[in-house]
């Protein structure tokens, strides 16, 4: 099933994709470390938090299951996905015979790709439902969202190019 418009994952294209992976990693780091939301209650109480500070607060408060869930889907899996994409593009650059194995790993991991977005969306919705809370969104949320969207694009592009 050959398509004339199908592009091969050449070393030059792999290097360009690696640049986008670096950009996605940078956006992810910014999104994880910088404030995402500020919650204001009763005019006097203001809480700003990032993903990492929120996850850390869950651990301090003994909410270990929620800590594990959010840490896994919002921190660990996005980082692993970027590392797998780097391996896939590196395999194309170096003509590595393990490329099909990395691709299978990417396909099996792909089904979890939107859970990190879901976690943040649930967090935002749950906070906005508070009758006495006001929420301000900060650039950390946009950076995190940009990283997720760029990673989704890269995953689709690399998967399409290597099959």
DSSP file (Angstrom, degrees, kcal/mol; ACC not computed):
  #  RESIDUE AA STRUCTURE BP1 BP2  ACC     N-H-->O    O-->H-N    N-H-->O    O-->H-N    TCO  KAPPA ALPHA  PHI   PSI    X-CA   Y-CA   Z-CA
    1    1 A X              0   0    0      0, 0.0     2,-0.4     0, 0.0     0, 0.0   0.000 360.0 360.0 360.0  72.9    0.0    0.0    0.0
    2    2 A X        -     0   0    0      2,-0.0     2,-0.5     3,-0.0     3,-0.0  -0.713 360.0-162.8 -92.5 135.1    2.4    2.6   -1.2
    3    3 A X    >   -     0   0    0     -2,-0.4     3,-1.7     1,-0.1     0, 0.0  -0.968  17.3-143.7-117.9 128.9    1.3    6.2   -1.5
    4    4 A X  T 3  S+     0   0    0     -2,-0.5    -1,-0.1     1,-0.3    -2,-0.0   0.745 102.4  54.5 -65.7 -22.2    3.3    8.6   -3.6
    5    5 A X  T 3  S+     0   0    0      2,-0.1     2,-0.3    -3,-0.0    -1,-0.3   0.501  82.1 111.8 -88.5  -3.2    2.7   11.4   -1.1
    6    6 A X    <   -     0   0    0     -3,-1.7     2,-0.4     1,-0.0   155,-0.1  -0.562  60.4-146.4 -73.0 130.4    4.1    9.3    1.8
    7    7 A X        -     0   0    0     -2,-0.3     2,-0.2     3,-0.0    -2,-0.1  -0.777   8.4-129.4 -99.9 139.9    7.3   10.8    3.1
    8    8 A X        -     0   0    0     -2,-0.4     2,-1.7     1,-0.1   154,-0.1  -0.547  25.5-109.5 -85.3 153.8   10.1    8.6    4.4
    9    9 A X        -     0   0    0    152,-0.6     2,-0.1    -2,-0.2    -1,-0.1  -0.642  50.5-179.7 -83.6  85.9   11.8    9.3    7.7
   10   10 A X     >  -     0   0    0     -2,-1.7     4,-2.8     1,-0.1     5,-0.2  -0.388  42.3-106.8 -81.8 162.0   15.1   10.5    6.3
   11   11 A X  H  > S+     0   0    0      1,-0.2     4,-2.0     2,-0.2     5,-0.1   0.888 120.9  52.1 -57.4 -38.4   18.0   11.6    8.5
   12   12 A X  H  > S+     0   0    0      2,-0.2     4,-1.7     1,-0.2    -1,-0.2   0.931 112.5  44.2 -64.8 -44.2   17.4   15.2    7.6
   13   13 A X  H  > S+     0   0    0      1,-0.2     4,-2.7     2,-0.2     5,-0.2   0.888 110.1  56.5 -65.7 -38.7   13.7   15.0    8.5
   14   14 A X  H  X S+     0   0    0     -4,-2.8     4,-2.2     1,-0.2    -1,-0.2   0.889 106.1  50.5 -60.7 -39.0   14.6   13.1   11.7
   15   15 A X  H  X S+     0   0    0     -4,-2.0     4,-1.6     2,-0.2    -1,-0.2   0.896 110.1  49.5 -66.2 -39.4   16.9   16.0   12.8
   16   16 A X  H  X S+     0   0    0     -4,-1.7     4,-1.7     2,-0.2    -2,-0.2   0.917 111.7  48.8 -64.3 -41.6   14.1   18.5   12.1
   17   17 A X  H  X S+     0   0    0     -4,-2.7     4,-2.3     1,-0.2    -2,-0.2   0.873 106.9  56.1 -65.1 -36.3   11.7   16.4   14.2
   18   18 A X  H  X S+     0   0    0     -4,-2.2     4,-2.2     2,-0.2    -1,-0.2   0.861 104.2  54.0 -63.7 -34.4   14.3   16.2   16.9
   19   19 A X  H  X S+     0   0    0     -4,-1.6     4,-2.0     2,-0.2    -1,-0.2   0.910 109.5  47.1 -63.4 -41.8   14.4   20.0   17.0
   20   20 A X  H  X S+     0   0    0     -4,-1.7     4,-2.7     2,-0.2    -2,-0.2   0.857 109.2  54.5 -67.5 -34.4   10.6   19.9   17.5
   21   21 A X  H  X S+     0   0    0     -4,-2.3     4,-2.5     2,-0.2    -2,-0.2   0.907 107.6  50.3 -64.3 -40.4   11.0   17.3   20.2
   22   22 A X  H  X S+     0   0    0     -4,-2.2     4,-2.2     2,-0.2    -2,-0.2   0.902 110.4  49.8 -62.5 -40.8   13.5   19.6   22.0
   23   23 A X  H  X S+     0   0    0     -4,-2.0     4,-2.7     2,-0.2    -2,-0.2   0.923 110.5  49.7 -62.7 -44.1   10.9   22.4   21.7
   24   24 A X  H  X S+     0   0    0     -4,-2.7     4,-2.5     1,-0.2    -2,-0.2   0.894 110.5  50.9 -61.9 -39.7    8.2   20.1   23.2
   25   25 A X  H  X S+     0   0    0     -4,-2.5     4,-2.4     2,-0.2    -1,-0.2   0.890 110.4  49.0 -64.3 -39.4   10.5   19.2   26.0
   26   26 A X  H  X S+     0   0    0     -4,-2.2     4,-2.5     2,-0.2    -2,-0.2   0.930 112.2  47.6 -65.2 -46.1   11.2   22.8   26.8
   27   27 A X  H  X S+     0   0    0     -4,-2.7     4,-3.0     1,-0.2    -2,-0.2   0.900 111.4  51.9 -61.3 -40.0    7.5   23.7   26.8
   28   28 A X  H  X S+     0   0    0     -4,-2.5     4,-2.3     2,-0.2    -2,-0.2   0.928 109.6  48.5 -62.7 -44.9    6.8   20.7   29.0
   29   29 A X  H  X S+     0   0    0     -4,-2.4     4,-1.9     2,-0.2     5,-0.2   0.922 114.1  46.3 -61.4 -43.9    9.5   21.8   31.5
   30   30 A X  H  X S+     0   0    0     -4,-2.5     4,-2.4     1,-0.2    -2,-0.2   0.935 113.4  49.9 -62.4 -45.7    8.1   25.3   31.5
   31   31 A X  H  < S+     0   0    0     -4,-3.0    20,-0.6     1,-0.2    -2,-0.2   0.819 113.0  46.1 -64.0 -32.0    4.5   24.0   31.9
   32   32 A X  H  < S+     0   0    0     -4,-2.3    20,-2.2    -5,-0.2    21,-0.4   0.827 120.7  36.1 -79.3 -31.6    5.5   21.7   34.8
   33   33 A X  H  < S+     0   0    0     -4,-1.9     2,-0.2    -5,-0.2    -2,-0.2   0.730 103.4  71.9 -98.2 -24.1    7.5   24.2   36.8
   34   34 A X  S  < S-     0   0    0     -4,-2.4    17,-0.4    -5,-0.2    18,-0.1  -0.567  95.7 -81.1 -95.5 159.1    5.7   27.6   36.3
   35   35 A X        +     0   0    0     -2,-0.2   105,-1.6    15,-0.2   106,-0.4  -0.287  40.4 178.4 -59.5 135.4    2.3   28.6   37.8
   36   36 A X        +     0   0    0     13,-2.9   102,-3.4     1,-0.4     2,-0.3   0.787  65.1  12.1 -99.9 -43.6   -0.7   27.2   35.9
   37   37 A X  E     -AB  49 137A   0     12,-1.6    12,-2.2   100,-0.2     2,-0.5  -0.961  52.1-154.6-138.6 149.6   -3.5   28.6   38.0
   38   38 A X  E     -AB  48 136A   0     98,-2.3    98,-2.6    -2,-0.3     2,-0.5  -0.997  17.5-158.0-122.1 125.5   -4.1   31.0   40.8
   39   39 A X  E     -AB  47 135A   0      8,-3.2     8,-2.4    -2,-0.5     2,-0.5  -0.898   5.7-165.9-105.3 126.2   -7.2   30.2   43.0
   40   40 A X  E     -AB  46 134A   0     94,-3.2    94,-2.7    -2,-0.5     2,-0.4  -0.956   7.5-179.6-116.8 124.4   -8.7   33.1   44.9
   41   41 A X  E  >  -AB  45 133A   0      4,-2.8     4,-2.2    -2,-0.5     3,-0.4  -0.973  68.6  -6.6-123.7 136.7  -11.2   32.4   47.7
   42   42 A X  T  4 S-     0   0    0     90,-0.9     2,-1.6    -2,-0.4    -1,-0.1   0.752 107.3 -87.8  54.2  28.6  -12.9   35.0   49.8
   43   43 A X  T  4 S+     0   0    0      1,-0.2    -1,-0.3     2,-0.2    90,-0.0   0.056 126.2  64.7  66.3 -28.5  -10.8   37.8   48.2
   44   44 A X  T  4 S+     0   0    0     -2,-1.6     2,-0.6    -3,-0.4    -1,-0.2   0.736  85.4  72.3 -96.7 -25.6   -8.0   37.3   50.9
   45   45 A X  E  <  +A   41   0A   0     -4,-2.2    -4,-2.8     2,-0.0     2,-0.4  -0.831  56.3 173.7-103.0 118.9   -6.8   33.7   50.1
   46   46 A X  E     -A   40   0A   0     -2,-0.6     2,-0.4    -6,-0.2    -6,-0.2  -0.987   7.4-177.1-126.4 130.8   -4.7   33.2   47.0
   47   47 A X  E     -A   39   0A   0     -8,-2.4    -8,-3.2    -2,-0.4     2,-0.4  -0.984   2.1-173.3-127.6 119.7   -3.0   30.0   46.0
   48   48 A X  E     +A   38   0A   0     -2,-0.4     2,-0.3   -10,-0.3   -10,-0.2  -0.908  15.9 171.0-107.0 140.4   -0.8   29.8   42.9
   49   49 A X  E     -A   37   0A   0    -12,-2.2   -13,-2.9    -2,-0.4   -12,-1.6  -1.000  25.2-151.0-151.3 152.9    0.5   26.4   41.8
   50   50 A X     >  -     0   0    0     -2,-0.3     4,-2.4   -15,-0.3     5,-0.2  -0.535  44.1 -97.5-104.3 176.8    2.3   24.5   39.1
   51   51 A X  H  > S+     0   0    0    -20,-0.6     4,-2.6   -17,-0.4     5,-0.2   0.950 125.0  46.1 -61.7 -47.8    1.9   20.9   38.2
   52   52 A X  H  > S+     0   0    0    -20,-2.2     4,-2.6     1,-0.2    -1,-0.2   0.904 113.9  46.6 -65.5 -41.1    5.0   20.0   40.2
   53   53 A X  H  > S+     0   0    0    -21,-0.4     4,-2.2     2,-0.2    -1,-0.2   0.887 113.9  49.7 -68.8 -35.7    4.0   22.1   43.2
   54   54 A X  H  X S+     0   0    0     -4,-2.4     4,-1.8     2,-0.2    -2,-0.2   0.905 112.4  46.7 -66.3 -41.3    0.5   20.7   43.1
   55   55 A X  H  X S+     0   0    0     -4,-2.6     4,-1.8     2,-0.2    -2,-0.2   0.917 112.4  50.4 -65.6 -43.4    1.8   17.1   42.9
   56   56 A X  H  X S+     0   0    0     -4,-2.6     4,-2.4     1,-0.2    -2,-0.2   0.896 107.9  53.3 -61.8 -40.0    4.2   17.7   45.7
   57   57 A X  H  X S+     0   0    0     -4,-2.2     4,-2.3     1,-0.2    -1,-0.2   0.886 105.8  53.9 -63.0 -38.9    1.4   19.2   47.9
   58   58 A X  H  <>S+     0   0    0     -4,-1.8     5,-2.5     1,-0.2     4,-0.3   0.905 109.5  48.0 -60.7 -41.3   -0.6   16.0   47.3
   59   59 A X  H ><5S+     0   0    0     -4,-1.8     3,-1.2     1,-0.2    -2,-0.2   0.912 111.1  50.1 -66.1 -42.2    2.3   13.9   48.6
   60   60 A X  H 3<5S+     0   0    0     -4,-2.4    -1,-0.2     1,-0.3    -2,-0.2   0.885 109.5  51.7 -63.0 -38.3    2.8   16.1   51.6
   61   61 A X  T 3<5S-     0   0    0     -4,-2.3    -1,-0.3    -5,-0.2    -2,-0.2   0.458 118.2-112.0 -80.0   0.5   -0.9   15.9   52.5
   62   62 A X  T < 5S+     0   0    0     -3,-1.2     2,-1.6    -4,-0.3     3,-0.2   0.653  73.2 138.2  80.7  14.9   -0.8   12.1   52.3
   63   63 A X     >< +     0   0    0     -5,-2.5     4,-2.6    -6,-0.2    -1,-0.2  -0.509  20.7 159.4 -88.1  66.6   -2.9   11.8   49.1
   64   64 A X  H  >  +     0   0    0     -2,-1.6     4,-2.7     1,-0.2    -1,-0.2   0.835  65.0  51.2 -67.7 -36.4   -0.6    9.1   47.7
   65   65 A X  H  > S+     0   0    0     -3,-0.2     4,-2.4     2,-0.2    -1,-0.2   0.943 115.0  42.8 -66.5 -46.4   -3.0    7.6   45.2
   66   66 A X  H  > S+     0   0    0      2,-0.2     4,-2.7     1,-0.2     5,-0.3   0.891 113.6  53.5 -65.3 -39.4   -3.9   10.9   43.7
   67   67 A X  H  X S+     0   0    0     -4,-2.6     4,-2.7     1,-0.2     5,-0.3   0.945 111.4  45.2 -57.4 -49.8   -0.2   11.9   43.8
   68   68 A X  H  X S+     0   0    0     -4,-2.7     4,-2.4     2,-0.2    -2,-0.2   0.901 113.8  49.5 -62.4 -42.5    0.8    8.8   41.9
   69   69 A X  H  X S+     0   0    0     -4,-2.4     4,-2.3     2,-0.2     5,-0.2   0.947 116.8  39.1 -63.7 -50.7   -2.0    9.1   39.4
   70   70 A X  H  X S+     0   0    0     -4,-2.7     4,-2.4     2,-0.2     5,-0.4   0.899 116.5  50.8 -71.1 -39.9   -1.3   12.8   38.5
   71   71 A X  H  X>S+     0   0    0     -4,-2.7     5,-2.5    -5,-0.3     4,-1.7   0.928 113.2  46.7 -61.5 -44.0    2.5   12.4   38.7
   72   72 A X  I  <>S+     0   0    0     -4,-2.4     5,-2.9    -5,-0.3     6,-0.2   0.950 121.6  33.5 -63.3 -50.4    2.4    9.4   36.4
   73   73 A X  I  <5S+     0   0    0     -4,-2.3    -1,-0.2    -5,-0.2    -2,-0.2   0.725 127.6  35.8 -84.7 -21.5    0.0   10.8   33.8
   74   74 A X  I  <5S+     0   0    0     -4,-2.4    -3,-0.2    -5,-0.2    -2,-0.2   0.662 133.8  13.7-105.2 -18.4    1.1   14.5   33.9
   75   75 A X  I  X5S+     0   0    0     -4,-1.7     4,-1.6    -5,-0.4    -3,-0.2   0.724 125.3  40.2-119.2 -60.9    4.9   14.2   34.5
   76   76 A X  I  ><S+     0   0    0     -5,-2.5     4,-2.6     1,-0.2     5,-0.2   0.938 115.1  45.9 -65.7 -52.2    6.3   10.7   33.9
   77   77 A X  H  ><S+     0   0    0     -5,-2.9     4,-2.5    -6,-0.2    -1,-0.2   0.889 111.4  51.0 -65.8 -40.4    4.4    9.6   30.8
   78   78 A X  H  > S+     0   0    0     -6,-0.2     4,-1.9     2,-0.2    -1,-0.2   0.910 112.7  47.6 -61.3 -38.4    4.9   12.8   28.8
   79   79 A X  H  X S+     0   0    0     -4,-1.6     4,-2.1     2,-0.2    -2,-0.2   0.932 112.5  48.9 -65.8 -44.6    8.6   12.7   29.5
   80   80 A X  H  X S+     0   0    0     -4,-2.6     4,-2.5     1,-0.2    -2,-0.2   0.888 108.2  54.7 -61.2 -38.8    8.8    9.0   28.5
   81   81 A X  H  X S+     0   0    0     -4,-2.5     4,-2.3     1,-0.2    -1,-0.2   0.921 108.3  48.0 -62.3 -43.6    6.9    9.8   25.4
   82   82 A X  H  X S+     0   0    0     -4,-1.9     4,-2.1     1,-0.2    -1,-0.2   0.889 111.2  51.2 -63.9 -38.5    9.4   12.4   24.4
   83   83 A X  H  X S+     0   0    0     -4,-2.1     4,-2.2     2,-0.2    -2,-0.2   0.898 109.8  49.4 -65.6 -39.7   12.3   10.0   25.1
   84   84 A X  H  X S+     0   0    0     -4,-2.5     4,-2.6     2,-0.2    -2,-0.2   0.908 109.4  52.0 -65.6 -40.9   10.7    7.3   22.9
   85   85 A X  H  X S+     0   0    0     -4,-2.3     4,-2.5     2,-0.2     5,-0.2   0.892 108.3  51.8 -61.6 -38.8   10.2    9.8   20.1
   86   86 A X  H  X S+     0   0    0     -4,-2.1     4,-2.5     2,-0.2    -2,-0.2   0.914 110.1  48.8 -62.4 -42.3   13.9   10.7   20.4
   87   87 A X  H  X S+     0   0    0     -4,-2.2     4,-2.4     2,-0.2    -2,-0.2   0.907 110.9  50.7 -63.9 -41.4   14.8    7.0   20.2
   88   88 A X  H  X S+     0   0    0     -4,-2.6     4,-1.5     2,-0.2    -2,-0.2   0.937 114.3  42.3 -62.5 -46.7   12.6    6.6   17.1
   89   89 A X  H  X S+     0   0    0     -4,-2.5     4,-1.9     1,-0.2    -1,-0.2   0.857 113.9  52.9 -70.7 -33.0   14.1    9.6   15.3
   90   90 A X  H  X S+     0   0    0     -4,-2.5     4,-2.5    -5,-0.2    -1,-0.2   0.869 105.3  54.9 -66.4 -36.7   17.6    8.5   16.4
   91   91 A X  H  <>S+     0   0    0     -4,-2.4     5,-2.6     1,-0.2     4,-0.4   0.865 108.5  49.0 -64.2 -35.2   17.0    5.1   15.0
   92   92 A X  H  <5S+     0   0    0     -4,-1.5     3,-0.5     3,-0.2    -2,-0.2   0.889 111.3  49.4 -70.1 -38.8   16.2    6.7   11.7
   93   93 A X  H  <5S+     0   0    0     -4,-1.9    -2,-0.2     1,-0.2    -1,-0.2   0.912 121.1  34.2 -65.9 -42.2   19.3    8.8   11.8
   94   94 A X  T  <5S-     0   0    0     -4,-2.5    -1,-0.2    -5,-0.1    -2,-0.2   0.304 107.2-120.4 -98.8   8.6   21.6    5.9   12.6
   95   95 A X  T   5 -     0   0    0     -3,-0.5     2,-0.3    -4,-0.4    -3,-0.2   0.911  44.1-173.0  52.3  47.4   19.6    3.2   10.5
   96   96 A X    > < -     0   0    0     -5,-2.6     3,-1.3    -6,-0.2    -1,-0.2  -0.530  27.6-143.0 -74.9 133.1   19.1    1.2   13.7
   97   97 A X  T 3  S+     0   0    0     -2,-0.3     3,-0.5     1,-0.3     4,-0.2   0.576  95.3  72.2 -72.3  -9.0   17.4   -2.2   13.2
   98   98 A X  T 3>  +     0   0    0      1,-0.2     4,-2.1     2,-0.1     3,-0.5   0.390  64.2 105.5 -86.6   4.9   15.5   -1.7   16.4
   99   99 A X  H <> S+     0   0    0     -3,-1.3     4,-2.3     1,-0.2    -1,-0.2   0.884  76.3  52.3 -52.9 -45.5   13.2    0.9   14.8
  100  100 A X  H  > S+     0   0    0     -3,-0.5     4,-2.3     1,-0.2    -1,-0.2   0.877 108.5  51.5 -61.3 -35.4   10.2   -1.5   14.6
  101  101 A X  H  > S+     0   0    0     -3,-0.5     4,-2.1    -4,-0.2    -1,-0.2   0.927 111.0  46.7 -66.3 -43.8   10.5   -2.4   18.3
  102  102 A X  H  X S+     0   0    0     -4,-2.1     4,-2.3     1,-0.2    -2,-0.2   0.885 111.4  52.8 -63.3 -38.1   10.5    1.3   19.2
  103  103 A X  H  X S+     0   0    0     -4,-2.3     4,-2.5    -5,-0.2    -2,-0.2   0.906 107.9  49.7 -65.5 -41.8    7.6    1.9   16.9
  104  104 A X  H  X S+     0   0    0     -4,-2.3     4,-2.5     2,-0.2     5,-0.2   0.911 110.6  51.0 -62.2 -41.4    5.6   -0.9   18.6
  105  105 A X  H  X S+     0   0    0     -4,-2.1     4,-2.0     1,-0.2    -2,-0.2   0.912 110.2  49.7 -61.1 -42.0    6.4    0.6   22.0
  106  106 A X  H  X S+     0   0    0     -4,-2.3     4,-1.8     2,-0.2    -2,-0.2   0.905 110.6  49.5 -64.3 -41.5    5.2    4.0   20.7
  107  107 A X  H  X S+     0   0    0     -4,-2.5     4,-0.6     1,-0.2    -2,-0.2   0.917 112.7  46.2 -64.9 -42.3    1.9    2.5   19.4
  108  108 A X  H  < S+     0   0    0     -4,-2.5     3,-0.4     1,-0.2    -1,-0.2   0.838 116.4  45.8 -70.3 -30.0    1.2    0.7   22.7
  109  109 A X  H >< S+     0   0    0     -4,-2.0     3,-2.0    -5,-0.2    -1,-0.2   0.746  95.2  79.2 -79.3 -24.5    2.0    3.8   24.6
  110  110 A X  H >< S+     0   0    0     -4,-1.8     3,-1.9     1,-0.3     4,-0.2   0.763  78.0  68.7 -58.1 -29.5    0.0    6.0   22.3
  111  111 A X  T 3< S+     0   0    0     -4,-0.6     3,-0.3    -3,-0.4    -1,-0.3   0.714  98.8  51.9 -65.9 -17.3   -3.4    5.1   23.9
  112  112 A X  T X  S+     0   0    0     -3,-2.0     3,-1.3     1,-0.2     4,-0.5   0.371  79.8 105.0 -94.0   4.4   -2.3    6.9   27.0
  113  113 A X  T <  S+     0   0    0     -3,-1.9     3,-0.3     1,-0.3     4,-0.3   0.760  79.5  43.3 -64.6 -28.8   -1.5   10.1   25.2
  114  114 A X  T 3> S+     0   0    0     -3,-0.3     4,-2.3    -4,-0.2    -1,-0.3   0.481  88.1  88.4 -96.7  -1.9   -4.5   12.2   26.1
  115  115 A X  H <> S+     0   0    0     -3,-1.3     4,-2.4     1,-0.2    -1,-0.2   0.857  84.6  55.9 -65.8 -32.8   -4.6   11.3   29.8
  116  116 A X  H  > S+     0   0    0     -4,-0.5     4,-1.6    -3,-0.3    -1,-0.2   0.892 109.7  46.2 -66.3 -36.6   -2.3   14.1   30.8
  117  117 A X  H  > S+     0   0    0     -4,-0.3     4,-2.6     2,-0.2    -2,-0.2   0.904 111.1  53.4 -67.0 -41.3   -4.6   16.6   29.1
  118  118 A X  H  X S+     0   0    0     -4,-2.3     4,-2.7     1,-0.2     5,-0.2   0.896 105.5  53.6 -60.5 -42.0   -7.6   14.9   30.8
  119  119 A X  H  X S+     0   0    0     -4,-2.4     4,-2.0     1,-0.2    -1,-0.2   0.932 112.1  43.5 -60.8 -46.8   -6.0   15.3   34.3
  120  120 A X  H  X S+     0   0    0     -4,-1.6     4,-2.6     2,-0.2    -1,-0.2   0.903 113.1  52.5 -66.6 -39.9   -5.4   19.0   33.8
  121  121 A X  H  X S+     0   0    0     -4,-2.6     4,-2.7     1,-0.2     5,-0.2   0.917 109.8  48.3 -62.2 -43.2   -8.9   19.5   32.4
  122  122 A X  H  X S+     0   0    0     -4,-2.7     4,-2.7     1,-0.2    -1,-0.2   0.902 111.3  51.6 -63.1 -40.3  -10.5   17.7   35.3
  123  123 A X  H  X S+     0   0    0     -4,-2.0     4,-2.0    -5,-0.2    -2,-0.2   0.937 111.9  45.3 -61.4 -47.6   -8.5   19.9   37.7
  124  124 A X  H  X S+     0   0    0     -4,-2.6     4,-2.5     1,-0.2    -2,-0.2   0.928 114.9  47.5 -63.1 -45.8   -9.6   23.1   36.0
  125  125 A X  H  X S+     0   0    0     -4,-2.7     4,-1.3     1,-0.2    -2,-0.2   0.914 111.0  51.0 -63.9 -43.1  -13.2   22.1   35.9
  126  126 A X  H  < S+     0   0    0     -4,-2.7     4,-0.4    -5,-0.2    -1,-0.2   0.885 112.8  46.1 -64.4 -36.7  -13.3   20.9   39.5
  127  127 A X  H >< S+     0   0    0     -4,-2.0     3,-1.4    -5,-0.2    -1,-0.2   0.913 110.4  52.8 -70.2 -42.1  -11.8   24.2   40.6
  128  128 A X  H 3< S+     0   0    0     -4,-2.5    -1,-0.2     1,-0.3    -2,-0.2   0.712  98.4  66.3 -68.3 -19.3  -14.2   26.3   38.5
  129  129 A X  T 3< S+     0   0    0     -4,-1.3    -1,-0.3    -5,-0.2     2,-0.2   0.676  74.4 108.5 -75.4 -15.9  -17.1   24.5   40.0
  130  130 A X    X   -     0   0    0     -3,-1.4     3,-0.9    -4,-0.4    -3,-0.0  -0.445  64.7-148.0 -64.3 128.3  -16.4   26.1   43.4
  131  131 A X  T 3  S+     0   0    0      1,-0.2    -1,-0.2    -2,-0.2    -3,-0.0   0.775  95.7  36.2 -69.8 -26.3  -19.1   28.7   44.1
  132  132 A X  T 3  S+     0   0    0      2,-0.0   -90,-0.9   -91,-0.0     2,-0.4   0.213 100.4  92.7-113.9  16.1  -16.7   30.9   46.1
  133  133 A X  E <   -B   41   0A   0     -3,-0.9     2,-0.4   -92,-0.2   -92,-0.2  -0.893  52.5-161.5-114.2 141.3  -13.5   30.4   44.1
  134  134 A X  E     -B   40   0A   0    -94,-2.7   -94,-3.2    -2,-0.4     2,-0.4  -0.965  12.8-152.0-118.1 137.4  -12.2   32.5   41.3
  135  135 A X  E     -B   39   0A   0     -2,-0.4     2,-0.5   -96,-0.2   -96,-0.2  -0.921   9.1-166.8-117.2 132.4   -9.5   31.0   39.0
  136  136 A X  E     -B   38   0A   0    -98,-2.6   -98,-2.3    -2,-0.4     2,-0.4  -0.972  17.5-142.2-113.0 129.9   -6.8   32.9   37.0
  137  137 A X  E     -B   37   0A   0     -2,-0.5  -100,-0.2  -100,-0.2     2,-0.2  -0.753  18.1-161.9 -92.8 137.1   -5.0   30.9   34.3
  138  138 A X    >>  -     0   0    0   -102,-3.4     3,-1.4    -2,-0.4     4,-0.8  -0.624  36.5 -93.8-114.2 173.6   -1.3   31.6   33.8
  139  139 A X  H 3> S+     0   0    0      1,-0.3     4,-2.6    -2,-0.2     5,-0.2   0.691 113.7  73.9 -64.5 -19.5    1.2   30.9   31.0
  140  140 A X  H 3> S+     0   0    0   -105,-1.6     4,-2.4     1,-0.2    -1,-0.3   0.874  95.5  51.5 -60.6 -36.8    2.3   27.5   32.6
  141  141 A X  H <> S+     0   0    0     -3,-1.4     4,-2.5  -106,-0.4    -1,-0.2   0.896 110.9  47.5 -66.5 -40.0   -1.1   26.0   31.5
  142  142 A X  H  X S+     0   0    0     -4,-0.8     4,-2.6     2,-0.2    -2,-0.2   0.890 112.1  49.4 -69.1 -38.9   -0.5   27.2   27.9
  143  143 A X  H  X S+     0   0    0     -4,-2.6     4,-2.3     2,-0.2    -2,-0.2   0.919 112.8  47.6 -64.8 -43.1    3.0   25.9   27.9
  144  144 A X  H  X S+     0   0    0     -4,-2.4     4,-2.3     2,-0.2    -2,-0.2   0.930 113.4  47.7 -62.9 -45.9    1.9   22.5   29.2
  145  145 A X  H  X S+     0   0    0     -4,-2.5     4,-2.6     1,-0.2    -2,-0.2   0.893 110.9  51.7 -62.2 -40.3   -0.9   22.4   26.6
  146  146 A X  H  X S+     0   0    0     -4,-2.6     4,-2.7     2,-0.2    -1,-0.2   0.894 109.3  50.4 -62.6 -40.5    1.5   23.4   23.8
  147  147 A X  H  X S+     0   0    0     -4,-2.3     4,-2.4     2,-0.2    -2,-0.2   0.915 111.6  48.0 -63.1 -43.1    3.8   20.6   24.8
  148  148 A X  H  X S+     0   0    0     -4,-2.3     4,-2.3     2,-0.2    -2,-0.2   0.932 114.1  45.8 -64.2 -46.0    1.0   18.1   24.8
  149  149 A X  H  X S+     0   0    0     -4,-2.6     4,-2.3     2,-0.2    -2,-0.2   0.913 113.8  48.4 -65.2 -42.5   -0.3   19.2   21.4
  150  150 A X  H  X S+     0   0    0     -4,-2.7     4,-2.7     1,-0.2    -1,-0.2   0.891 111.4  50.7 -64.5 -38.7    3.2   19.3   19.9
  151  151 A X  H  X S+     0   0    0     -4,-2.4     4,-2.6    -5,-0.2    -2,-0.2   0.893 109.1  51.0 -65.7 -39.7    3.9   15.9   21.3
  152  152 A X  H  X S+     0   0    0     -4,-2.3     4,-2.3     2,-0.2    -2,-0.2   0.922 111.6  47.9 -62.4 -43.0    0.7   14.6   19.8
  153  153 A X  H  X S+     0   0    0     -4,-2.3     4,-2.7     2,-0.2    -2,-0.2   0.943 113.1  47.7 -60.9 -48.3    1.6   16.0   16.4
  154  154 A X  H  X S+     0   0    0     -4,-2.7     4,-3.0     1,-0.2     5,-0.3   0.889 110.6  51.8 -62.2 -40.1    5.1   14.5   16.6
  155  155 A X  H  X S+     0   0    0     -4,-2.6     4,-2.4     2,-0.2     5,-0.2   0.935 112.8  44.5 -62.0 -46.6    3.8   11.1   17.6
  156  156 A X  H  X S+     0   0    0     -4,-2.3     4,-2.3    -5,-0.2    -2,-0.2   0.913 115.4  48.5 -64.4 -41.8    1.4   11.1   14.7
  157  157 A X  H  X S+     0   0    0     -4,-2.7     4,-2.1     2,-0.2    -2,-0.2   0.935 114.5  43.6 -66.1 -46.8    4.1   12.3   12.3
  158  158 A X  H  X S+     0   0    0     -4,-3.0     4,-1.9     2,-0.2    -2,-0.2   0.905 114.6  50.3 -67.2 -41.2    6.7    9.8   13.4
  159  159 A X  H  X S+     0   0    0     -4,-2.4     4,-0.8    -5,-0.3    -1,-0.2   0.915 113.1  46.2 -62.2 -42.5    4.3    6.9   13.4
  160  160 A X  H  < S+     0   0    0     -4,-2.3     3,-0.3    -5,-0.2    -1,-0.2   0.873 114.1  48.4 -67.9 -37.0    3.0    7.8    9.9
  161  161 A X  H  < S+     0   0    0     -4,-2.1  -152,-0.6     1,-0.2    -1,-0.2   0.807 112.2  46.8 -75.0 -29.7    6.6    8.2    8.6
  162  162 A X  H  <        0   0    0     -4,-1.9    -1,-0.2     1,-0.2    -2,-0.2   0.540 360.0 360.0 -94.4  -5.7    8.0    5.0   10.0
  163  163 A X     <        0   0    0     -4,-0.8    -1,-0.2    -3,-0.3    -2,-0.1   0.458 360.0 360.0 -96.3 360.0    5.2    2.6    8.9
